[in-house]
Amino acid sequence: MTVSIPHDPVTAFGIGNVSAAAPGVVTAEQQLGPRFADHRGRIDLPALAVLFDHLGGLPFFSSGVTGSPCVQARLSMAMQGHVDVADRVTGTAELLMHDVGFGTTRIDITTSTGHLCSSGTARNAAVARSYDEHPAEARGVGVPPEVVVGVELPPAIAPGLAGRDIVEQIATGVRPAGPITEMLNGSVEVVESGAGVGVRFTVQTDAWMANIFGTMHGGVIAAIAGQACSFAGQANAQAGRDYQVGDLAISFLRSPAVHGAEVIVDVTPVKVGRRIASFEATMHAHDGMLLSRASADILFR
């Protein structure tokens, strides 16, 4: 199988087998692979963000509270362990509470061996927008695709290379940015900051990134913000240190358009410690409009 042009976020991220397991519970699978790996050749939190967000809204909508779809106002994601590059993970979303306007959904993602690899919550908000397709139908109902071939993992990083140097090499094209960044049409640059090293991550939007309302899918927003924070973590890592995006909390303030304009994520360090680095991130439209705010913790290993 060769790499194909993505149609929507759900199929682009290899998600399928979406089904209602019980009242208020929805499950889905995601077939991972090299195309979702980062510049280290790793599967990290950004690769799971679309599955997390997409599942996070379905139980609330299926509950029939208002008869209208919902958006996620906020996601809180945590990574709980390692995920193999070609694993097939399973997500389970359970509606914890709801009323006529809001809901809370818990999402757990497990590996093919049954180990928990990500967990967290989504805050649902009912909306009265029109949409072209039922959010619980069409997207993701088929079987997830097999691992896509034709995508190569990036070369190994020399252990003596400092994290900032790695990101600067990516920024100048010396080192590949990683398949997930390429899929997101992203580019990164290092930004000076008093508390550590910051980054700016710029993404050119594309039509496939749209949700059912025609604006950017919340999971794509989270993936972009998460990847920006990942680069910030790398930029602040000492030579030979590995890291993981441990936690990401993101609020969706406005829905970005997907007509080809850029969105820009600026990541600034709050505190860079020996084991944990904390960052704040903001996403703006090309005209300066604030779209999203996030905070992330990077775990150094």
N, C-alpha and C positions, 0 to 999 in steps of 0.2 A: 504494500500500500504506500502511496506517495502522499506528500503533504498537500492538502487541499485548501482552497480559500474558505475561511470560516463564514458561516451564515449568521450566527447569533452567538451570544456568550455561552449558552449551555452546550451546544454542539462543539463550539470552538475549544472548550475545556474538557471535552470527552465525557460528558455527563449523560447518563441514561438510566433506564429502569426506574423512573420516578413512579412511585405508587403509594396509595394510602394503605398503611399497614393496619391501622385501627383508627377509631374516631380521634381526631386531634393529633394523629401521628402520621408523618410522611417520611418515606425512605427513598434513597437514590444511590446510584453507584457512579464513580468517576474512574475512568481508565487513565492512569498517569503515563508518563513516558518522557523521553528526552526533550520534547518540545516545551515542557513545563519547567525544565531545570533552569537554575540561575547561572551566573558566571562561574560558579564553582562546580557546576554539574550536579547540584543538589536540588532536592524538592524541599521547599520551605513554605512558610505560611502563605505567601502570595499565590501559590499554585492551587491552594484549597479555597481561596476566598469566594470564587464564583459559586462553587457547590454550597458553601456555608450560607451565603446570602440568599441564593435561590431557594434552598430548602427552608430558610428562616421565615419566609413569608407564606409558604403554601398552607401550613396548618391553620393559620389565622383566616386566610381566604376561604378555605374549605369549611370552616366553622359556620359560615353563613350568617355572621353577626349583622352585617349591614347590607349584604348583597352587592357590595362594591369591592374592588381589589384593594390591596394595601401596598405601601412601600415600607422599607425599613428606615426608621429614623436614626437608628444607631446599631452598630455591631460591636460586640466585645468578643474577640477571638484569642485563644491561647493554644500554643503548641505544646503537646504532651509527650513527644518522643520523635524518633527517627522514622522517616518514610522512604522506602526504596523507590528508585527512579521509575521503575516499570510496574509498581504495585497497582492493584485495583482496590480503591478504598470505598467504604460504605458510610453514608451519612444518614443519621436518624434525627428528625426534628419533631419535638413534642411541644404542643401548645400548653404553657403553664397557667396562663390566665388570659382573659379577654373581657372587654366590655364593648360598648358600641363604637368607641373611638380608637382604643389602643389594645395591644396584646403584648405578651412576652413569650418568646419561643426559645427553648433550649435546643442546641444542636451539638451532637456528638459525632465525630468521624473516627472510624476504626480502620485499621489495616486489614489486609486479606488474612492475616493470622489472628485477628481478633483483638489486637492491642489498640488502646485508645491513642490517637495521634493528635487530635485537636478537639477542643470543646469550647463552649461559650453560649452567649445569648444574643438574640435579636429583639429589638424593640419595634413592634409593628405599629403602624399608624394607618387607619382607614382613610381612603381618598375617594373622591367622586370624579376621577378622570375617566375619559373614554379610552378604550384600547381596542386594538385590532384582533386580538386573539385571547382566549381564555388562558390565564396564567398557569393553570394547573393542567392544561392540555397542550398537545403538539410538541412543545419543547421538552426534550428529555424523556419522552415516553418509550423510545426505542432502546435497543440494547446498546450499551456503550461500545464505541469502536475498539478494535484491537490497537495495540501499540503502533503508532505511526513510525514507519521507517523513513530514512532519508534525512533525519535531523541528527547532527553530530553533537556530542557533548563537548564543552570547551576543554582546552588542554589543562593539565594539572598546573596549579600555582606553586611556584618555588617557595619552599618554607621560609627562606630568608627574606622574602619580600614584605615590606611593611604595607599595612592595609591602605594607607593613603596612596602609596605608589600604585597599588593594584587598580584603584578607582581612577587615578590619573591616566593609567595606561588604557583603561576602557574608554575614558573621555576622549583620548586622542586617537583611538582606533588601533592601538598596538595590540590590545587584548580584546577578544570578543565580549560583548555585553551579556551574552547568554540567551538561549532560545526564548525564554519567557519575555525578556525585555524586547527582543526583536518582534515577537508576536504583538506586543503592546505598542509597537512603533515608538519605543522610548530611547532617550539619550540622557546621559548623566554628566554633570560637571561638579568639580569640587568648589566649595564656597568657604571662605574664611569665617571663623566664628570664635568668640572669646572663650567659650567653655569646651571647645573641641573642634572637630572638623564637621562642617555642614555640607550638604549637597543640594543641588537643584536637579530635579528629574522632569524632563519635558516629554510629553506624549502627544503625538498627532492622532486625533480621534478618527474613527472609521465607523462606517455604518453598521458593521457586524457587532459593535459594542453596545447596541441599543437594547433596551428592555421593551416590554409590550407597549409602553407609552411613547416610544420613539426617542427617548433620551437615554443617557448612559446607565447601564445596569449597575446597581449598587455593588455587586460583586466585582465588576471591573474597576470601579472606583477604589474599592478596598485593595484589589490586587495592585493597582498603580501606586497607591499610598504605601502599601506594604513593601513593594519592591524599592521604592524610594528610601524607606527606612532601612531596608536591607543594605543598600549601598552606603548609607550613613554609618551603619554598624561596621561594614567592611572598612570604611575610611578611617575609623577610630580603633581598629584592631591592631594590636602589636604583631610584629613579624612572627609567623608560625602559629598564631592563635586562630582557632576556629570560632564560629559564632552561629547563633540561630535567632530568628525573629521570634522571641518568646511570647510576647503579648502585643495585641493591636486593638485599640479602642477607637472607633471612628464614627463621627457624626456627619450625616448627610444634610447639608444646608440648602443647596440648590442643585438641580439636575443638569449636568453638562450636556450641551448639544453634541451630536456626533457627525457633524457635517464636514469634518476635515480640519477644523481649527485646533490649535494647541491648547492643552491644559498643562499647568505648571505646578509642580509640587516642590515646595521649599521645606527642607528638613533642617532643624537647628537642634544642637545638643543641649539638654537641660543639665545633665551631669553624666560624665563618663567615669565609671569606676573600674576597678580591676576585674570584676565579675559581671556587672550589669551596667549598661549604658541606657539612659533614658532620653528620648527625643520627642519633640513636637513637630508636627507637619501640618502645613496648610496647602490646600489645592485652590488655585485661582484659574479663572478663564483667561483667554488671551487679552481680554479688555480689562482685567484686574478684578473682576467680580469674584468674591469669596464663594467657593463651592463646597468645601469640606474641611473639617479639622480632625486631626488624629493625634494620638499619643502612642508611643511604642517603647517597649523594653527589649533590648538586645542582650542575649545571654552569651557571654564569652566562655569558651571551653578550652 
